[in-house]
Amino acid sequence: MHELSIVCSIVELASQAAEGRRVRRVTLEIGTLSGVEPQAVAFCFPEVARGTPVEDATLDIREVDAEARCDVCGAEFPTPDMLSACPCGSRQFQRLRGEELNIKSIEVEEAA
């Protein structure tokens, strides 16, 4: 499960960004074609965060649907898998979204 190492990195980055303050919320964007399982990330998060500034933080995961733009007709279309084709039949396209794994935001407590 590579999600465990991903969550370790997320917690480490959030802890560094908090600069000693408690983290309230971490918002992630996970693309449907990223190879990262959102449920596995959510499962690992509380355990990895235990004993860190991220402990008890809310994890907000936003799944990003995959989309592409056809090189032939220019249409933008959903790509539910890696073998998709444009509605025009072409398999020549550029992925626009769906492969990302981003920390979108980290919300921390105000400094005392």
FENVENJO-V727682 format. One record per backbone hydrogen bond with DSSP energy under -0.5 kcal/mol. NH is the residue of the N-H (numbers start at 1). CO is the residue of the C=O. If there is no record, write none. Layout:
nh co
NH CO
NH CO
This chain:
nh co
4 1
6 2
7 3
8 4
9 5
10 6
11 7
12 8
13 9
14 10
15 11
16 12
17 13
18 14
19 15
19 16
20 15
21 18
23 53
24 107
25 107
26 58
27 105
28 26
28 60
29 102
30 62
31 100
32 64
33 98
34 31
38 36
40 37
41 37
42 38
43 39
44 40
45 41
46 42
48 44
49 45
50 46
52 49
55 49
55 52
57 54
58 24
60 26
60 58
61 59
62 28
62 60
63 61
64 30
65 63
67 97
68 77
69 94
70 75
71 92
72 92
74 70
77 68
79 66
84 81
86 90
89 86
93 91
94 69
96 67
97 67
102 29
104 27
104 102
105 27
107 25
108 106
109 22
